C-alpha cells in the first residue's frame, strides 16, 4: 500500500468509528452539528461579534435565520 491508500483507509476507519459513536451519542452529535451550522451562518452574514449592537431589522429579510 502506498501512502495515499493508507491515508484513505485510515480516514474511512475514522469515519466508521465516528458514525458508530454518533449512533450512541445522538444528542451530542446534534449539538455539534448545530455549532457547525451556526459558525457558517455567522461567516455568511459577517456578523461582527462585540462592539456595537445591530438590530435584526438591519439585515434584509432574506438573510434572517
N, CA, C and O atoms as a CHARMM CRD file, in Angstrom:
* protein
*
  260
    1    1 UNK  N      0.84800  -1.19300   0.00000 PROA 1      0.00000
    2    1 UNK  CA     0.00000   0.00000   0.00000 PROA 1      0.00000
    3    1 UNK  C      0.88800   1.24800   0.00000 PROA 1      0.00000
    4    1 UNK  O      1.88400   1.32800   0.71800 PROA 1      0.00000
    5    2 UNK  N      0.50700   2.17900  -0.79600 PROA 2      0.00000
    6    2 UNK  CA     1.25100   3.42400  -0.79300 PROA 2      0.00000
    7    2 UNK  C      0.63000   4.38300   0.22300 PROA 2      0.00000
    8    2 UNK  O     -0.36300   4.05500   0.87200 PROA 2      0.00000
    9    3 UNK  N      1.20800   5.53400   0.35000 PROA 3      0.00000
   10    3 UNK  CA     0.78600   6.50000   1.36300 PROA 3      0.00000
   11    3 UNK  C     -0.65400   6.94600   1.16400 PROA 3      0.00000
   12    3 UNK  O     -1.39900   7.07200   2.13700 PROA 3      0.00000
   13    4 UNK  N     -1.05800   7.18800  -0.07500 PROA 4      0.00000
   14    4 UNK  CA    -2.40900   7.67900  -0.35400 PROA 4      0.00000
   15    4 UNK  C     -3.47000   6.66800   0.04800 PROA 4      0.00000
   16    4 UNK  O     -4.45700   7.02200   0.69400 PROA 4      0.00000
   17    5 UNK  N     -3.27500   5.42400  -0.32600 PROA 5      0.00000
   18    5 UNK  CA    -4.26900   4.41000   0.02700 PROA 5      0.00000
   19    5 UNK  C     -4.30300   4.15700   1.53000 PROA 5      0.00000
   20    5 UNK  O     -5.36500   3.87500   2.08400 PROA 5      0.00000
   21    6 UNK  N     -3.15400   4.25500   2.19400 PROA 6      0.00000
   22    6 UNK  CA    -3.11000   4.11500   3.65000 PROA 6      0.00000
   23    6 UNK  C     -3.87900   5.24300   4.30600 PROA 6      0.00000
   24    6 UNK  O     -4.64400   5.01200   5.24300 PROA 6      0.00000
   25    7 UNK  N     -3.68800   6.44700   3.83000 PROA 7      0.00000
   26    7 UNK  CA    -4.39000   7.60100   4.37400 PROA 7      0.00000
   27    7 UNK  C     -5.89600   7.47700   4.16400 PROA 7      0.00000
   28    7 UNK  O     -6.67400   7.76500   5.07400 PROA 7      0.00000
   29    8 UNK  N     -6.30600   7.05700   2.99100 PROA 8      0.00000
   30    8 UNK  CA    -7.73200   6.88400   2.69900 PROA 8      0.00000
   31    8 UNK  C     -8.33200   5.81200   3.60500 PROA 8      0.00000
   32    8 UNK  O     -9.43900   5.98300   4.11500 PROA 8      0.00000
   33    9 UNK  N     -7.61600   4.71700   3.80700 PROA 9      0.00000
   34    9 UNK  CA    -8.09300   3.64500   4.67900 PROA 9      0.00000
   35    9 UNK  C     -8.25200   4.14200   6.10800 PROA 9      0.00000
   36    9 UNK  O     -9.25100   3.83900   6.76000 PROA 9      0.00000
   37   10 UNK  N     -7.28500   4.89800   6.60100 PROA 10     0.00000
   38   10 UNK  CA    -7.37500   5.44700   7.96100 PROA 10     0.00000
   39   10 UNK  C     -8.55300   6.41100   8.09900 PROA 10     0.00000
   40   10 UNK  O     -9.23800   6.41200   9.12200 PROA 10     0.00000
   41   11 UNK  N     -8.79100   7.22900   7.07800 PROA 11     0.00000
   42   11 UNK  CA    -9.93200   8.14900   7.11200 PROA 11     0.00000
   43   11 UNK  C    -11.25500   7.38600   7.08900 PROA 11     0.00000
   44   11 UNK  O    -12.20600   7.77700   7.76500 PROA 11     0.00000
   45   12 UNK  N    -11.32200   6.31400   6.32500 PROA 12     0.00000
   46   12 UNK  CA   -12.54100   5.50500   6.29300 PROA 12     0.00000
   47   12 UNK  C    -12.80200   4.84200   7.63800 PROA 12     0.00000
   48   12 UNK  O    -13.94800   4.77500   8.08200 PROA 12     0.00000
   49   13 UNK  N    -11.76000   4.35500   8.29000 PROA 13     0.00000
   50   13 UNK  CA   -11.91500   3.76300   9.62000 PROA 13     0.00000
   51   13 UNK  C    -12.36700   4.81400  10.62400 PROA 13     0.00000
   52   13 UNK  O    -13.22800   4.54600  11.46100 PROA 13     0.00000
   53   14 UNK  N    -11.78400   6.02200  10.54200 PROA 14     0.00000
   54   14 UNK  CA   -12.17700   7.10200  11.44800 PROA 14     0.00000
   55   14 UNK  C    -13.63300   7.50400  11.22400 PROA 14     0.00000
   56   14 UNK  O    -14.36100   7.76300  12.18300 PROA 14     0.00000
   57   15 UNK  N    -14.06100   7.55600   9.96600 PROA 15     0.00000
   58   15 UNK  CA   -15.45300   7.90400   9.66600 PROA 15     0.00000
   59   15 UNK  C    -16.40700   6.84000  10.19100 PROA 15     0.00000
   60   15 UNK  O    -17.46700   7.16900  10.72200 PROA 15     0.00000
   61   16 UNK  N    -16.04300   5.56700  10.05000 PROA 16     0.00000
   62   16 UNK  CA   -16.88500   4.48300  10.55600 PROA 16     0.00000
   63   16 UNK  C    -16.97400   4.55500  12.08500 PROA 16     0.00000
   64   16 UNK  O    -18.05100   4.38100  12.65500 PROA 16     0.00000
   65   17 UNK  N    -15.84500   4.81000  12.74200 PROA 17     0.00000
   66   17 UNK  CA   -15.84600   4.93300  14.19800 PROA 17     0.00000
   67   17 UNK  C    -16.69700   6.11700  14.63500 PROA 17     0.00000
   68   17 UNK  O    -17.42900   6.02200  15.62000 PROA 17     0.00000
   69   18 UNK  N    -16.60900   7.23600  13.91200 PROA 18     0.00000
   70   18 UNK  CA   -17.40600   8.41000  14.24300 PROA 18     0.00000
   71   18 UNK  C    -18.89000   8.13300  14.04400 PROA 18     0.00000
   72   18 UNK  O    -19.71400   8.57800  14.84300 PROA 18     0.00000
   73   19 UNK  N    -19.23800   7.40600  12.99600 PROA 19     0.00000
   74   19 UNK  CA   -20.64700   7.06900  12.74300 PROA 19     0.00000
   75   19 UNK  C    -21.19900   6.18600  13.85500 PROA 19     0.00000
   76   19 UNK  O    -22.33200   6.38100  14.29600 PROA 19     0.00000
   77   20 UNK  N    -20.41300   5.22100  14.31200 PROA 20     0.00000
   78   20 UNK  CA   -20.85800   4.36800  15.41700 PROA 20     0.00000
   79   20 UNK  C    -21.01200   5.18900  16.68600 PROA 20     0.00000
   80   20 UNK  O    -21.98700   5.02100  17.41900 PROA 20     0.00000
   81   21 UNK  N    -20.05200   6.08200  16.95700 PROA 21     0.00000
   82   21 UNK  CA   -20.14400   6.95600  18.13500 PROA 21     0.00000
   83   21 UNK  C    -21.40100   7.82700  18.05500 PROA 21     0.00000
   84   21 UNK  O    -22.09200   8.01700  19.05600 PROA 21     0.00000
   85   22 UNK  N    -21.69200   8.35400  16.86500 PROA 22     0.00000
   86   22 UNK  CA   -22.84400   9.24100  16.68600 PROA 22     0.00000
   87   22 UNK  C    -24.15800   8.51400  16.94800 PROA 22     0.00000
   88   22 UNK  O    -25.11600   9.12700  17.42000 PROA 22     0.00000
   89   23 UNK  N    -24.21800   7.22400  16.65000 PROA 23     0.00000
   90   23 UNK  CA   -25.43500   6.45000  16.90600 PROA 23     0.00000
   91   23 UNK  C    -25.71500   6.38800  18.40300 PROA 23     0.00000
   92   23 UNK  O    -26.86300   6.51300  18.82900 PROA 23     0.00000
   93   24 UNK  N    -24.67400   6.19600  19.19600 PROA 24     0.00000
   94   24 UNK  CA   -24.85200   6.06000  20.64000 PROA 24     0.00000
   95   24 UNK  C    -24.89200   7.39300  21.37600 PROA 24     0.00000
   96   24 UNK  O    -25.36500   7.45000  22.51100 PROA 24     0.00000
   97   25 UNK  N    -24.40900   8.46000  20.75800 PROA 25     0.00000
   98   25 UNK  CA   -24.37600   9.78900  21.38000 PROA 25     0.00000
   99   25 UNK  C    -25.09400  10.79400  20.48900 PROA 25     0.00000
  100   25 UNK  O    -24.52200  11.81500  20.10700 PROA 25     0.00000
  101   26 UNK  N    -26.32600  10.50800  20.16500 PROA 26     0.00000
  102   26 UNK  CA   -27.06300  11.30400  19.18300 PROA 26     0.00000
  103   26 UNK  C    -27.22900  12.76100  19.61400 PROA 26     0.00000
  104   26 UNK  O    -27.08100  13.66600  18.79200 PROA 26     0.00000
  105   27 UNK  N    -27.53200  12.99800  20.87800 PROA 27     0.00000
  106   27 UNK  CA   -27.75900  14.36700  21.33900 PROA 27     0.00000
  107   27 UNK  C    -26.48500  15.20900  21.23900 PROA 27     0.00000
  108   27 UNK  O    -26.54100  16.37300  20.84100 PROA 27     0.00000
  109   28 UNK  N    -25.36000  14.63600  21.59400 PROA 28     0.00000
  110   28 UNK  CA   -24.09400  15.36100  21.48300 PROA 28     0.00000
  111   28 UNK  C    -23.76000  15.63400  20.02100 PROA 28     0.00000
  112   28 UNK  O    -23.22800  16.69400  19.69000 PROA 28     0.00000
  113   29 UNK  N    -24.07200  14.68100  19.14500 PROA 29     0.00000
  114   29 UNK  CA   -23.82100  14.85900  17.72100 PROA 29     0.00000
  115   29 UNK  C    -24.68500  15.97900  17.14700 PROA 29     0.00000
  116   29 UNK  O    -24.21600  16.76900  16.32800 PROA 29     0.00000
  117   30 UNK  N    -25.94200  16.04800  17.57500 PROA 30     0.00000
  118   30 UNK  CA   -26.84100  17.11200  17.10900 PROA 30     0.00000
  119   30 UNK  C    -26.34000  18.47300  17.56400 PROA 30     0.00000
  120   30 UNK  O    -26.37100  19.43100  16.79200 PROA 30     0.00000
  121   31 UNK  N    -25.88100  18.57300  18.80100 PROA 31     0.00000
  122   31 UNK  CA   -25.31200  19.83800  19.29000 PROA 31     0.00000
  123   31 UNK  C    -24.08800  20.23500  18.46500 PROA 31     0.00000
  124   31 UNK  O    -23.90600  21.40800  18.14100 PROA 31     0.00000
  125   32 UNK  N    -23.25300  19.25300  18.12900 PROA 32     0.00000
  126   32 UNK  CA   -22.07800  19.50900  17.30000 PROA 32     0.00000
  127   32 UNK  C    -22.49100  20.03300  15.93200 PROA 32     0.00000
  128   32 UNK  O    -21.90300  20.99400  15.43600 PROA 32     0.00000
  129   33 UNK  N    -23.49300  19.41400  15.31700 PROA 33     0.00000
  130   33 UNK  CA   -23.99000  19.88600  14.02000 PROA 33     0.00000
  131   33 UNK  C    -24.52300  21.30500  14.11600 PROA 33     0.00000
  132   33 UNK  O    -24.27300  22.12200  13.23000 PROA 33     0.00000
  133   34 UNK  N    -25.25800  21.60900  15.18500 PROA 34     0.00000
  134   34 UNK  CA   -25.80000  22.95700  15.36100 PROA 34     0.00000
  135   34 UNK  C    -24.69200  23.99500  15.47700 PROA 34     0.00000
  136   34 UNK  O    -24.81600  25.10000  14.94900 PROA 34     0.00000
  137   35 UNK  N    -23.60100  23.64200  16.17100 PROA 35     0.00000
  138   35 UNK  CA   -22.47400  24.57600  16.28200 PROA 35     0.00000
  139   35 UNK  C    -21.83600  24.82700  14.92300 PROA 35     0.00000
  140   35 UNK  O    -21.46400  25.95900  14.61400 PROA 35     0.00000
  141   36 UNK  N    -21.70600  23.78800  14.11000 PROA 36     0.00000
  142   36 UNK  CA   -21.11200  23.94800  12.77700 PROA 36     0.00000
  143   36 UNK  C    -21.99600  24.83200  11.90300 PROA 36     0.00000
  144   36 UNK  O    -21.49700  25.72600  11.21900 PROA 36     0.00000
  145   37 UNK  N    -23.30400  24.58700  11.92100 PROA 37     0.00000
  146   37 UNK  CA   -24.24000  25.39000  11.12200 PROA 37     0.00000
  147   37 UNK  C    -24.20100  26.85000  11.58000 PROA 37     0.00000
  148   37 UNK  O    -24.19500  27.75600  10.74700 PROA 37     0.00000
  149   38 UNK  N    -24.17600  27.08300  12.88600 PROA 38     0.00000
  150   38 UNK  CA   -24.13800  28.45100  13.40600 PROA 38     0.00000
  151   38 UNK  C    -22.85200  29.15500  12.97400 PROA 38     0.00000
  152   38 UNK  O    -22.86500  30.34700  12.66500 PROA 38     0.00000
  153   39 UNK  N    -21.75600  28.42200  12.95300 PROA 39     0.00000
  154   39 UNK  CA   -20.48800  29.02900  12.53800 PROA 39     0.00000
  155   39 UNK  C    -20.54500  29.47200  11.07900 PROA 39     0.00000
  156   39 UNK  O    -20.07400  30.55900  10.74500 PROA 39     0.00000
  157   40 UNK  N    -21.11500  28.64200  10.21000 PROA 40     0.00000
  158   40 UNK  CA   -21.22300  29.01700   8.79800 PROA 40     0.00000
  159   40 UNK  C    -22.19800  30.17500   8.61200 PROA 40     0.00000
  160   40 UNK  O    -21.96900  31.03500   7.76100 PROA 40     0.00000
  161   41 UNK  N    -23.27500  30.21600   9.38400 PROA 41     0.00000
  162   41 UNK  CA   -24.21500  31.32700   9.26900 PROA 41     0.00000
  163   41 UNK  C    -23.56600  32.63600   9.69100 PROA 41     0.00000
  164   41 UNK  O    -23.77900  33.66900   9.05700 PROA 41     0.00000
  165   42 UNK  N    -22.77200  32.59500  10.75900 PROA 42     0.00000
  166   42 UNK  CA   -22.08300  33.81600  11.20200 PROA 42     0.00000
  167   42 UNK  C    -21.13200  34.30400  10.12400 PROA 42     0.00000
  168   42 UNK  O    -21.04600  35.50600   9.87400 PROA 42     0.00000
  169   43 UNK  N    -20.42100  33.39500   9.48600 PROA 43     0.00000
  170   43 UNK  CA   -19.49400  33.80400   8.42700 PROA 43     0.00000
  171   43 UNK  C    -20.24300  34.35800   7.22500 PROA 43     0.00000
  172   43 UNK  O    -19.80800  35.32600   6.60100 PROA 43     0.00000
  173   44 UNK  N    -21.37200  33.73700   6.90600 PROA 44     0.00000
  174   44 UNK  CA   -22.14400  34.17100   5.74300 PROA 44     0.00000
  175   44 UNK  C    -22.70800  35.57100   5.96900 PROA 44     0.00000
  176   44 UNK  O    -22.68600  36.40700   5.06500 PROA 44     0.00000
  177   45 UNK  N    -23.21000  35.82400   7.17000 PROA 45     0.00000
  178   45 UNK  CA   -23.80100  37.12600   7.44700 PROA 45     0.00000
  179   45 UNK  C    -22.77100  38.16800   7.86300 PROA 45     0.00000
  180   45 UNK  O    -23.08200  39.35500   7.96000 PROA 45     0.00000
  181   46 UNK  N    -21.54400  37.71800   8.10700 PROA 46     0.00000
  182   46 UNK  CA   -20.46100  38.60500   8.51800 PROA 46     0.00000
  183   46 UNK  C    -20.85700  39.41900   9.75300 PROA 46     0.00000
  184   46 UNK  O    -20.72100  40.64200   9.78700 PROA 46     0.00000
  185   47 UNK  N    -21.34300  38.71000  10.74900 PROA 47     0.00000
  186   47 UNK  CA   -21.76300  39.35400  11.98200 PROA 47     0.00000
  187   47 UNK  C    -20.52100  39.75400  12.75500 PROA 47     0.00000
  188   47 UNK  O    -19.61100  38.94700  12.94900 PROA 47     0.00000
  189   48 UNK  N    -20.48900  40.98300  13.18700 PROA 48     0.00000
  190   48 UNK  CA   -19.37700  41.47400  13.98300 PROA 48     0.00000
  191   48 UNK  C    -19.68400  41.15700  15.43800 PROA 48     0.00000
  192   48 UNK  O    -20.65600  41.66200  16.00100 PROA 48     0.00000
  193   49 UNK  N    -18.85600  40.32500  16.04000 PROA 49     0.00000
  194   49 UNK  CA   -19.07100  39.96500  17.43300 PROA 49     0.00000
  195   49 UNK  C    -18.45200  41.05200  18.30800 PROA 49     0.00000
  196   49 UNK  O    -17.33100  41.50300  18.07200 PROA 49     0.00000
  197   50 UNK  N    -19.21300  41.45900  19.32500 PROA 50     0.00000
  198   50 UNK  CA   -18.75500  42.52700  20.18900 PROA 50     0.00000
  199   50 UNK  C    -19.01400  43.86800  19.53900 PROA 50     0.00000
  200   50 UNK  O    -19.71200  43.95000  18.52800 PROA 50     0.00000
  201   51 UNK  N    -18.46300  44.90100  20.10500 PROA 51     0.00000
  202   51 UNK  CA   -18.62800  46.23000  19.52400 PROA 51     0.00000
  203   51 UNK  C    -20.05400  46.70800  19.59600 PROA 51     0.00000
  204   51 UNK  O    -20.73400  46.48700  20.59800 PROA 51     0.00000
  205   52 UNK  N    -20.51900  47.35900  18.55000 PROA 52     0.00000
  206   52 UNK  CA   -21.86400  47.91900  18.55900 PROA 52     0.00000
  207   52 UNK  C    -22.89800  46.82300  18.34900 PROA 52     0.00000
  208   52 UNK  O    -22.62300  45.80200  17.71700 PROA 52     0.00000
  209   53 UNK  N    -24.08200  47.04800  18.88400 PROA 53     0.00000
  210   53 UNK  CA   -25.16300  46.08900  18.74100 PROA 53     0.00000
  211   53 UNK  C    -26.02500  46.50100  17.55500 PROA 53     0.00000
  212   53 UNK  O    -26.47800  47.64200  17.46700 PROA 53     0.00000
  213   54 UNK  N    -26.24200  45.56900  16.65800 PROA 54     0.00000
  214   54 UNK  CA   -27.02200  45.81800  15.45200 PROA 54     0.00000
  215   54 UNK  C    -28.33100  45.06300  15.59000 PROA 54     0.00000
  216   54 UNK  O    -28.33800  43.86900  15.88900 PROA 54     0.00000
  217   55 UNK  N    -29.42900  45.75400  15.37400 PROA 55     0.00000
  218   55 UNK  CA   -30.72200  45.09300  15.48500 PROA 55     0.00000
  219   55 UNK  C    -30.94300  44.17300  14.29200 PROA 55     0.00000
  220   55 UNK  O    -30.30200  44.32800  13.25200 PROA 55     0.00000
  221   56 UNK  N    -31.85800  43.20900  14.44900 PROA 56     0.00000
  222   56 UNK  CA   -32.13400  42.27400  13.36000 PROA 56     0.00000
  223   56 UNK  C    -32.78300  42.96800  12.17400 PROA 56     0.00000
  224   56 UNK  O    -32.72500  42.45800  11.05500 PROA 56     0.00000
  225   57 UNK  N    -33.39200  44.11000  12.39400 PROA 57     0.00000
  226   57 UNK  CA   -34.03000  44.81500  11.29100 PROA 57     0.00000
  227   57 UNK  C    -32.98900  45.40700  10.34000 PROA 57     0.00000
  228   57 UNK  O    -33.33700  45.84400   9.24200 PROA 57     0.00000
  229   58 UNK  N    -31.72300  45.42700  10.74400 PROA 58     0.00000
  230   58 UNK  CA   -30.66900  45.93900   9.90200 PROA 58     0.00000
  231   58 UNK  C    -30.43800  45.03100   8.69400 PROA 58     0.00000
  232   58 UNK  O    -30.13500  45.52000   7.60500 PROA 58     0.00000
  233   59 UNK  N    -30.58000  43.69100   8.87500 PROA 59     0.00000
  234   59 UNK  CA   -30.34400  42.75700   7.80700 PROA 59     0.00000
  235   59 UNK  C    -31.57500  42.62300   6.92200 PROA 59     0.00000
  236   59 UNK  O    -32.70100  42.67600   7.41600 PROA 59     0.00000
  237   60 UNK  N    -31.37100  42.45200   5.62200 PROA 60     0.00000
  238   60 UNK  CA   -32.51400  42.22500   4.74000 PROA 60     0.00000
  239   60 UNK  C    -33.24500  40.95100   5.10900 PROA 60     0.00000
  240   60 UNK  O    -32.67600  40.08100   5.76800 PROA 60     0.00000
  241   61 UNK  N    -34.47100  40.82800   4.70300 PROA 61     0.00000
  242   61 UNK  CA   -35.32400  39.70700   5.08600 PROA 61     0.00000
  243   61 UNK  C    -34.74400  38.36500   4.65800 PROA 61     0.00000
  244   61 UNK  O    -34.88000  37.38300   5.38800 PROA 61     0.00000
  245   62 UNK  N    -34.10800  38.29500   3.51000 PROA 62     0.00000
  246   62 UNK  CA   -33.60400  37.00800   3.02100 PROA 62     0.00000
  247   62 UNK  C    -32.43500  36.49100   3.84100 PROA 62     0.00000
  248   62 UNK  O    -32.12600  35.30200   3.75700 PROA 62     0.00000
  249   63 UNK  N    -31.77100  37.32300   4.62800 PROA 63     0.00000
  250   63 UNK  CA   -30.60800  36.88700   5.41500 PROA 63     0.00000
  251   63 UNK  C    -30.96200  36.51200   6.83900 PROA 63     0.00000
  252   63 UNK  O    -30.08800  36.07600   7.58800 PROA 63     0.00000
  253   64 UNK  N    -32.18100  36.66400   7.22800 PROA 64     0.00000
  254   64 UNK  CA   -32.55600  36.32200   8.59900 PROA 64     0.00000
  255   64 UNK  C    -32.61700  34.81500   8.76300 PROA 64     0.00000
  256   64 UNK  O    -32.99000  34.08700   7.84400 PROA 64     0.00000
  257   65 UNK  N    -32.24100  34.36000   9.95600 PROA 65     0.00000
  258   65 UNK  CA   -32.24500  32.91900  10.23900 PROA 65     0.00000
  259   65 UNK  C    -33.64100  32.41900  10.54400 PROA 65     0.00000
  260   65 UNK  O    -33.82800  31.23000  10.80500 PROA 65     0.00000
